């Protein structure tokens, strides 16, 4: 997992959240799916172009219409961001991240028990040659 993956601005992330939900959409559909106080169409078009230039969005052109779809999954981006935060602020230690969250009461005992159970399941899968991953 790359730690220095490009980071989305707040506006870019807002547009990506819509695309992750819709999977494929034209400009008007993206705008319609955004929360109230919707940005102007030219603003969203500019953000979509920037996202395409950064490699986050695929663009398909049909006649005068453009359709946009995520080139990076929400799971991939979130994983990279979490790894980046762990690297930048917690010496790359996920244990330190979880410890911090426990101290701030962001993680409950139930959450930790679920994590341990998931880790045990993944360890069994890994032993049997399957991919190792955490699911939510």
CORZIWO-V963621 format. One record per residue. N is the residue number from 0. RES is the residue in one small letter. PSI is psi in degrees with one decimal (* if undefined). Layout:
[[N;RES;PSI] [N;RES;PSI]]
This chain:
[[0;x;130.7] [1;x;132.4] [2;x;-29.6] [3;x;35.5] [4;x;148.2] [5;x;141.2] [6;x;138.2] [7;x;143.3] [8;x;169.8] [9;x;-43.8] [10;x;-41.2] [11;x;-42.2] [12;x;-38.0] [13;x;-42.7] [14;x;-40.9] [15;x;-37.5] [16;x;-41.3] [17;x;-46.4] [18;x;-38.5] [19;x;-35.5] [20;x;-43.6] [21;x;-27.6] [22;x;-40.1] [23;x;129.8] [24;x;154.7] [25;x;172.1] [26;x;-48.9] [27;x;-41.1] [28;x;-39.4] [29;x;-47.9] [30;x;-45.9] [31;x;-30.7] [32;x;-5.3] [33;x;155.4] [34;x;163.7] [35;x;164.3] [36;x;50.1] [37;x;140.5] [38;x;162.0] [39;x;150.9] [40;x;-39.8] [41;x;-32.3] [42;x;-46.9] [43;x;-40.4] [44;x;-41.4] [45;x;-44.1] [46;x;-41.8] [47;x;-38.8] [48;x;-43.1] [49;x;-43.9] [50;x;-37.7] [51;x;-43.5] [52;x;-34.4] [53;x;-10.3] [54;x;12.8] [55;x;-22.3] [56;x;138.6] [57;x;143.5] [58;x;128.1] [59;x;130.6] [60;x;128.6] [61;x;113.8] [62;x;-119.0] [63;x;4.0] [64;x;144.9] [65;x;136.6] [66;x;139.4] [67;x;142.1] [68;x;153.0] [69;x;133.7] [70;x;-16.3] [71;x;128.7] [72;x;156.9] [73;x;-40.1] [74;x;-43.6] [75;x;-47.1] [76;x;-46.7] [77;x;-40.2] [78;x;-41.9] [79;x;-38.8] [80;x;-43.2] [81;x;-43.7] [82;x;-39.4] [83;x;-41.4] [84;x;-44.6] [85;x;-43.6] [86;x;-46.9] [87;x;-34.9] [88;x;-14.8] [89;x;30.1] [90;x;28.7] [91;x;8.9] [92;x;115.3] [93;x;-27.9] [94;x;-40.8] [95;x;-35.8] [96;x;-49.0] [97;x;-40.1] [98;x;-44.1] [99;x;-44.7] [100;x;-36.3] [101;x;-45.8] [102;x;-35.8] [103;x;9.2] [104;x;29.4] [105;x;-15.1] [106;x;130.1] [107;x;169.1] [108;x;-39.1] [109;x;-43.8] [110;x;-44.6] [111;x;-40.2] [112;x;-40.5] [113;x;-39.8] [114;x;-44.6] [115;x;-44.0] [116;x;-43.5] [117;x;-40.9] [118;x;-40.6] [119;x;-43.4] [120;x;-43.9] [121;x;-35.9] [122;x;-41.5] [123;x;-44.2] [124;x;-42.6] [125;x;-39.3] [126;x;-29.8] [127;x;16.4] [128;x;10.6] [129;x;164.0] [130;x;146.4] [131;x;121.0] [132;x;158.5] [133;x;136.5] [134;x;159.7] [135;x;*]]
